[in-house]
Amino acid sequence: MTTNRPVALVTGASSGIGKETALALVAAGFDVAGTGRDTSRVAPLAGVTFLDLDVVSDKSVSATVQQVIERFGRIDVLVNNAGVGSIGAAEETSVAQAQSVFDINVFGVMRMVKEVLPHMRAQGRGRIINLSSVQGFIPAPYMAVYGASKHAIEGYSESLDHEVREYGVRSLLVQPAYTNTGFESNSAKPDVPLQTYAGQRHVFDRLMAEAIKDGDDPAVVAKAIVAAATDPKPKLRYTAGPMAGRARILRFLPAWAVDSQIRKMNKLAG
């Protein structure tokens, strides 16, 4: 089966941002392949073909990308949305737990890119859209490992974009802020909790729950992803929603002002 419509592959499309992105891309005229670790449990979405994918497995990534190529004939847009959160002080998070987060958030993206990029280069066009976060460019107290994974995605994506642009391919970033999804409940908690951080961690948990509850609708992020997929002259970075837009201002403030604001936002002493 081949199609004359553009084809998008969206990882982590079974819920939240990924689900809204798949639907928004269908509405924008794309044939969409959406993935999840067990799509047998996913309710059907009109216009979306669901495929099982585990981004931590080289074999799974290779097989799924090949399925999409065989079914649709090509891949025009890759949306690397699959990811996992991690909450807790850096000292409370074991190296093994951090490696698990990076295996999904960073190396999962790299696996997908390495498998899809040869097809995009061969067809002379394509867009790779990686989900970053405002915590990919500002500090993230009590989310150090998650923030580090998103900082890594920022550096990887920007460097990749310079490498592939001459082949008609772009590597782009979408940066949401707090989004009203199951992020908090699905985030890894400290596997070596320490009493010294317990009080501040509880404060952070409360602040996070409030921020998620009041966060942007996932459709707001999906809109930014569709823009990245379809803009005639795409930008390297797309902030998603008003909260992300405000956070972006921190990048242009003096270091002392950013430091003060981060501590105030997170109710940190001193």
Contacts in CASP RR format, 6 or more apart in sequence:
PFRMAT RR
TARGET T0000
AUTHOR 0000-0000-0000
METHOD contacts of the structure
MODEL  1
MTTNRPVALVTGASSGIGKETALALVAAGFDVAGTGRDTSRVAPLAGVTF
LDLDVVSDKSVSATVQQVIERFGRIDVLVNNAGVGSIGAAEETSVAQAQS
VFDINVFGVMRMVKEVLPHMRAQGRGRIINLSSVQGFIPAPYMAVYGASK
HAIEGYSESLDHEVREYGVRSLLVQPAYTNTGFESNSAKPDVPLQTYAGQ
RHVFDRLMAEAIKDGDDPAVVAKAIVAAATDPKPKLRYTAGPMAGRARIL
RFLPAWAVDSQIRKMNKLAG
1 70 0 8 1.000
1 71 0 8 1.000
1 72 0 8 1.000
1 73 0 8 1.000
2 72 0 8 1.000
2 73 0 8 1.000
2 74 0 8 1.000
3 31 0 8 1.000
3 72 0 8 1.000
3 73 0 8 1.000
5 29 0 8 1.000
5 30 0 8 1.000
5 31 0 8 1.000
6 29 0 8 1.000
6 30 0 8 1.000
6 31 0 8 1.000
6 76 0 8 1.000
6 77 0 8 1.000
7 30 0 8 1.000
7 31 0 8 1.000
7 32 0 8 1.000
7 33 0 8 1.000
7 68 0 8 1.000
7 72 0 8 1.000
7 73 0 8 1.000
7 74 0 8 1.000
7 75 0 8 1.000
7 76 0 8 1.000
7 77 0 8 1.000
8 22 0 8 1.000
8 25 0 8 1.000
8 30 0 8 1.000
8 31 0 8 1.000
8 32 0 8 1.000
8 33 0 8 1.000
8 75 0 8 1.000
8 76 0 8 1.000
8 77 0 8 1.000
8 78 0 8 1.000
8 79 0 8 1.000
8 229 0 8 1.000
9 32 0 8 1.000
9 33 0 8 1.000
9 34 0 8 1.000
9 35 0 8 1.000
9 65 0 8 1.000
9 68 0 8 1.000
9 75 0 8 1.000
9 77 0 8 1.000
9 78 0 8 1.000
9 79 0 8 1.000
9 116 0 8 1.000
10 18 0 8 1.000
10 21 0 8 1.000
10 22 0 8 1.000
10 25 0 8 1.000
10 32 0 8 1.000
10 33 0 8 1.000
10 34 0 8 1.000
10 35 0 8 1.000
10 79 0 8 1.000
10 81 0 8 1.000
11 18 0 8 1.000
11 34 0 8 1.000
11 35 0 8 1.000
11 36 0 8 1.000
11 53 0 8 1.000
11 55 0 8 1.000
11 79 0 8 1.000
11 80 0 8 1.000
11 81 0 8 1.000
11 82 0 8 1.000
11 112 0 8 1.000
12 18 0 8 1.000
12 34 0 8 1.000
12 35 0 8 1.000
12 36 0 8 1.000
12 53 0 8 1.000
12 81 0 8 1.000
12 82 0 8 1.000
12 83 0 8 1.000
13 19 0 8 1.000
13 21 0 8 1.000
13 22 0 8 1.000
13 32 0 8 1.000
13 34 0 8 1.000
13 35 0 8 1.000
13 36 0 8 1.000
13 48 0 8 1.000
13 50 0 8 1.000
13 81 0 8 1.000
14 36 0 8 1.000
14 39 0 8 1.000
14 41 0 8 1.000
14 42 0 8 1.000
14 50 0 8 1.000
15 181 0 8 1.000
15 182 0 8 1.000
16 179 0 8 1.000
16 181 0 8 1.000
16 182 0 8 1.000
16 218 0 8 1.000
17 81 0 8 1.000
17 131 0 8 1.000
17 176 0 8 1.000
17 179 0 8 1.000
17 181 0 8 1.000
17 218 0 8 1.000
17 221 0 8 1.000
17 222 0 8 1.000
17 225 0 8 1.000
18 79 0 8 1.000
18 81 0 8 1.000
18 218 0 8 1.000
18 222 0 8 1.000
19 45 0 8 1.000
19 218 0 8 1.000
20 217 0 8 1.000
20 218 0 8 1.000
20 219 0 8 1.000
20 221 0 8 1.000
20 222 0 8 1.000
21 79 0 8 1.000
21 81 0 8 1.000
21 218 0 8 1.000
21 221 0 8 1.000
21 222 0 8 1.000
21 225 0 8 1.000
21 226 0 8 1.000
22 32 0 8 1.000
22 34 0 8 1.000
22 45 0 8 1.000
22 48 0 8 1.000
23 45 0 8 1.000
23 48 0 8 1.000
23 222 0 8 1.000
24 219 0 8 1.000
24 222 0 8 1.000
24 223 0 8 1.000
24 225 0 8 1.000
24 226 0 8 1.000
25 32 0 8 1.000
25 77 0 8 1.000
25 79 0 8 1.000
25 225 0 8 1.000
25 226 0 8 1.000
25 229 0 8 1.000
26 32 0 8 1.000
26 45 0 8 1.000
26 46 0 8 1.000
26 47 0 8 1.000
26 48 0 8 1.000
28 226 0 8 1.000
28 229 0 8 1.000
28 230 0 8 1.000
30 76 0 8 1.000
30 77 0 8 1.000
30 229 0 8 1.000
31 47 0 8 1.000
31 49 0 8 1.000
31 72 0 8 1.000
32 47 0 8 1.000
32 48 0 8 1.000
32 49 0 8 1.000
33 48 0 8 1.000
33 49 0 8 1.000
33 50 0 8 1.000
33 51 0 8 1.000
33 67 0 8 1.000
33 68 0 8 1.000
33 71 0 8 1.000
33 72 0 8 1.000
34 48 0 8 1.000
34 49 0 8 1.000
34 50 0 8 1.000
34 51 0 8 1.000
35 50 0 8 1.000
35 51 0 8 1.000
35 52 0 8 1.000
35 53 0 8 1.000
35 64 0 8 1.000
35 82 0 8 1.000
36 42 0 8 1.000
36 50 0 8 1.000
36 51 0 8 1.000
36 52 0 8 1.000
36 53 0 8 1.000
36 82 0 8 1.000
37 52 0 8 1.000
37 53 0 8 1.000
37 54 0 8 1.000
38 52 0 8 1.000
39 50 0 8 1.000
39 51 0 8 1.000
39 52 0 8 1.000
40 52 0 8 1.000
42 50 0 8 1.000
44 50 0 8 1.000
49 71 0 8 1.000
51 64 0 8 1.000
51 67 0 8 1.000
51 68 0 8 1.000
52 60 0 8 1.000
52 64 0 8 1.000
53 60 0 8 1.000
53 61 0 8 1.000
53 64 0 8 1.000
53 82 0 8 1.000
54 60 0 8 1.000
54 61 0 8 1.000
55 61 0 8 1.000
55 82 0 8 1.000
55 83 0 8 1.000
55 104 0 8 1.000
55 108 0 8 1.000
55 109 0 8 1.000
55 111 0 8 1.000
55 112 0 8 1.000
56 103 0 8 1.000
56 104 0 8 1.000
56 107 0 8 1.000
56 108 0 8 1.000
56 111 0 8 1.000
58 111 0 8 1.000
61 108 0 8 1.000
61 111 0 8 1.000
61 112 0 8 1.000
61 115 0 8 1.000
62 115 0 8 1.000
65 75 0 8 1.000
65 112 0 8 1.000
65 115 0 8 1.000
65 116 0 8 1.000
65 119 0 8 1.000
68 75 0 8 1.000
69 75 0 8 1.000
69 119 0 8 1.000
74 119 0 8 1.000
74 123 0 8 1.000
75 116 0 8 1.000
75 119 0 8 1.000
75 120 0 8 1.000
75 126 0 8 1.000
76 120 0 8 1.000
76 125 0 8 1.000
76 126 0 8 1.000
76 127 0 8 1.000
77 126 0 8 1.000
77 127 0 8 1.000
77 128 0 8 1.000
77 129 0 8 1.000
77 229 0 8 1.000
78 112 0 8 1.000
78 113 0 8 1.000
78 116 0 8 1.000
78 120 0 8 1.000
78 126 0 8 1.000
78 127 0 8 1.000
78 128 0 8 1.000
78 129 0 8 1.000
79 129 0 8 1.000
79 131 0 8 1.000
79 225 0 8 1.000
79 229 0 8 1.000
80 108 0 8 1.000
80 109 0 8 1.000
80 112 0 8 1.000
80 113 0 8 1.000
80 128 0 8 1.000
80 129 0 8 1.000
80 130 0 8 1.000
80 131 0 8 1.000
81 131 0 8 1.000
82 104 0 8 1.000
82 108 0 8 1.000
83 104 0 8 1.000
83 105 0 8 1.000
83 131 0 8 1.000
84 100 0 8 1.000
84 101 0 8 1.000
84 104 0 8 1.000
84 105 0 8 1.000
84 186 0 8 1.000
84 187 0 8 1.000
84 188 0 8 1.000
85 101 0 8 1.000
85 105 0 8 1.000
85 143 0 8 1.000
85 146 0 8 1.000
85 183 0 8 1.000
85 186 0 8 1.000
85 187 0 8 1.000
85 188 0 8 1.000
86 93 0 8 1.000
86 97 0 8 1.000
86 98 0 8 1.000
86 101 0 8 1.000
86 143 0 8 1.000
86 145 0 8 1.000
86 146 0 8 1.000
86 149 0 8 1.000
86 187 0 8 1.000
86 188 0 8 1.000
87 142 0 8 1.000
87 143 0 8 1.000
87 146 0 8 1.000
87 184 0 8 1.000
87 187 0 8 1.000
87 188 0 8 1.000
87 189 0 8 1.000
87 190 0 8 1.000
87 201 0 8 1.000
87 204 0 8 1.000
87 205 0 8 1.000
87 208 0 8 1.000
88 142 0 8 1.000
88 143 0 8 1.000
88 144 0 8 1.000
88 189 0 8 1.000
88 190 0 8 1.000
88 197 0 8 1.000
88 201 0 8 1.000
88 204 0 8 1.000
89 142 0 8 1.000
89 144 0 8 1.000
89 190 0 8 1.000
89 194 0 8 1.000
89 197 0 8 1.000
89 200 0 8 1.000
89 201 0 8 1.000
90 144 0 8 1.000
90 145 0 8 1.000
91 194 0 8 1.000
91 197 0 8 1.000
92 190 0 8 1.000
92 191 0 8 1.000
92 192 0 8 1.000
92 193 0 8 1.000
92 194 0 8 1.000
92 197 0 8 1.000
92 201 0 8 1.000
93 144 0 8 1.000
93 145 0 8 1.000
93 190 0 8 1.000
93 191 0 8 1.000
93 192 0 8 1.000
94 191 0 8 1.000
94 192 0 8 1.000
96 191 0 8 1.000
97 145 0 8 1.000
97 188 0 8 1.000
97 191 0 8 1.000
98 145 0 8 1.000
98 148 0 8 1.000
100 188 0 8 1.000
101 145 0 8 1.000
101 146 0 8 1.000
101 149 0 8 1.000
101 188 0 8 1.000
102 145 0 8 1.000
102 148 0 8 1.000
102 149 0 8 1.000
102 152 0 8 1.000
105 146 0 8 1.000
105 149 0 8 1.000
105 150 0 8 1.000
105 152 0 8 1.000
105 153 0 8 1.000
106 149 0 8 1.000
106 152 0 8 1.000
106 153 0 8 1.000
106 156 0 8 1.000
109 130 0 8 1.000
109 153 0 8 1.000
109 156 0 8 1.000
110 156 0 8 1.000
113 128 0 8 1.000
113 160 0 8 1.000
113 171 0 8 1.000
116 128 0 8 1.000
117 128 0 8 1.000
117 164 0 8 1.000
117 169 0 8 1.000
120 126 0 8 1.000
120 128 0 8 1.000
120 164 0 8 1.000
120 167 0 8 1.000
120 168 0 8 1.000
120 169 0 8 1.000
121 164 0 8 1.000
121 167 0 8 1.000
121 168 0 8 1.000
121 169 0 8 1.000
124 167 0 8 1.000
124 168 0 8 1.000
124 169 0 8 1.000
125 168 0 8 1.000
125 169 0 8 1.000
126 168 0 8 1.000
126 169 0 8 1.000
126 170 0 8 1.000
127 169 0 8 1.000
127 170 0 8 1.000
127 171 0 8 1.000
127 172 0 8 1.000
127 228 0 8 1.000
127 229 0 8 1.000
127 234 0 8 1.000
128 157 0 8 1.000
128 160 0 8 1.000
128 164 0 8 1.000
128 169 0 8 1.000
128 170 0 8 1.000
128 171 0 8 1.000
128 172 0 8 1.000
129 172 0 8 1.000
129 173 0 8 1.000
129 174 0 8 1.000
129 225 0 8 1.000
129 228 0 8 1.000
129 229 0 8 1.000
130 153 0 8 1.000
130 156 0 8 1.000
130 157 0 8 1.000
130 171 0 8 1.000
130 172 0 8 1.000
130 173 0 8 1.000
130 174 0 8 1.000
131 153 0 8 1.000
131 174 0 8 1.000
131 176 0 8 1.000
131 221 0 8 1.000
131 225 0 8 1.000
132 150 0 8 1.000
132 153 0 8 1.000
132 154 0 8 1.000
132 157 0 8 1.000
132 173 0 8 1.000
132 174 0 8 1.000
132 175 0 8 1.000
132 237 0 8 1.000
133 146 0 8 1.000
133 147 0 8 1.000
133 150 0 8 1.000
133 175 0 8 1.000
133 176 0 8 1.000
133 177 0 8 1.000
134 175 0 8 1.000
134 176 0 8 1.000
134 177 0 8 1.000
134 239 0 8 1.000
134 243 0 8 1.000
134 244 0 8 1.000
134 247 0 8 1.000
134 248 0 8 1.000
135 143 0 8 1.000
135 146 0 8 1.000
135 147 0 8 1.000
135 150 0 8 1.000
136 147 0 8 1.000
136 150 0 8 1.000
136 151 0 8 1.000
136 153 0 8 1.000
136 154 0 8 1.000
136 175 0 8 1.000
137 151 0 8 1.000
137 154 0 8 1.000
137 175 0 8 1.000
137 248 0 8 1.000
137 250 0 8 1.000
137 251 0 8 1.000
138 247 0 8 1.000
138 250 0 8 1.000
138 251 0 8 1.000
138 258 0 8 1.000
138 262 0 8 1.000
139 258 0 8 1.000
139 262 0 8 1.000
140 146 0 8 1.000
140 147 0 8 1.000
141 204 0 8 1.000
141 262 0 8 1.000
141 266 0 8 1.000
141 268 0 8 1.000
142 197 0 8 1.000
142 200 0 8 1.000
142 201 0 8 1.000
142 204 0 8 1.000
142 266 0 8 1.000
146 187 0 8 1.000
153 173 0 8 1.000
154 173 0 8 1.000
157 171 0 8 1.000
157 172 0 8 1.000
157 173 0 8 1.000
158 171 0 8 1.000
158 173 0 8 1.000
158 236 0 8 1.000
160 171 0 8 1.000
161 170 0 8 1.000
161 171 0 8 1.000
161 172 0 8 1.000
161 236 0 8 1.000
164 170 0 8 1.000
164 171 0 8 1.000
170 234 0 8 1.000
172 228 0 8 1.000
172 234 0 8 1.000
172 235 0 8 1.000
172 236 0 8 1.000
172 237 0 8 1.000
172 238 0 8 1.000
173 236 0 8 1.000
173 237 0 8 1.000
173 238 0 8 1.000
174 221 0 8 1.000
174 224 0 8 1.000
174 225 0 8 1.000
174 228 0 8 1.000
174 237 0 8 1.000
174 238 0 8 1.000
174 240 0 8 1.000
175 237 0 8 1.000
175 238 0 8 1.000
175 239 0 8 1.000
175 240 0 8 1.000
175 244 0 8 1.000
175 248 0 8 1.000
176 216 0 8 1.000
176 220 0 8 1.000
176 221 0 8 1.000
176 224 0 8 1.000
176 240 0 8 1.000
176 241 0 8 1.000
176 244 0 8 1.000
177 215 0 8 1.000
177 216 0 8 1.000
177 240 0 8 1.000
177 241 0 8 1.000
177 243 0 8 1.000
177 244 0 8 1.000
177 245 0 8 1.000
177 247 0 8 1.000
178 211 0 8 1.000
178 212 0 8 1.000
178 214 0 8 1.000
178 215 0 8 1.000
178 216 0 8 1.000
178 243 0 8 1.000
179 212 0 8 1.000
179 215 0 8 1.000
179 216 0 8 1.000
179 217 0 8 1.000
179 218 0 8 1.000
179 220 0 8 1.000
179 221 0 8 1.000
179 240 0 8 1.000
180 212 0 8 1.000
180 213 0 8 1.000
180 214 0 8 1.000
180 215 0 8 1.000
180 216 0 8 1.000
180 217 0 8 1.000
180 218 0 8 1.000
181 212 0 8 1.000
181 218 0 8 1.000
182 212 0 8 1.000
183 212 0 8 1.000
184 205 0 8 1.000
184 208 0 8 1.000
184 209 0 8 1.000
184 212 0 8 1.000
190 201 0 8 1.000
193 201 0 8 1.000
200 268 0 8 1.000
203 266 0 8 1.000
203 267 0 8 1.000
204 266 0 8 1.000
207 266 0 8 1.000
207 267 0 8 1.000
215 243 0 8 1.000
216 240 0 8 1.000
216 241 0 8 1.000
216 242 0 8 1.000
216 243 0 8 1.000
216 244 0 8 1.000
220 240 0 8 1.000
220 241 0 8 1.000
221 240 0 8 1.000
221 241 0 8 1.000
223 240 0 8 1.000
224 238 0 8 1.000
224 239 0 8 1.000
224 240 0 8 1.000
224 241 0 8 1.000
225 238 0 8 1.000
225 240 0 8 1.000
227 238 0 8 1.000
228 234 0 8 1.000
228 235 0 8 1.000
228 238 0 8 1.000
239 245 0 8 1.000
239 247 0 8 1.000
239 248 0 8 1.000
250 258 0 8 1.000
250 261 0 8 1.000
253 261 0 8 1.000
262 268 0 8 1.000
263 269 0 8 1.000
263 270 0 8 1.000
END
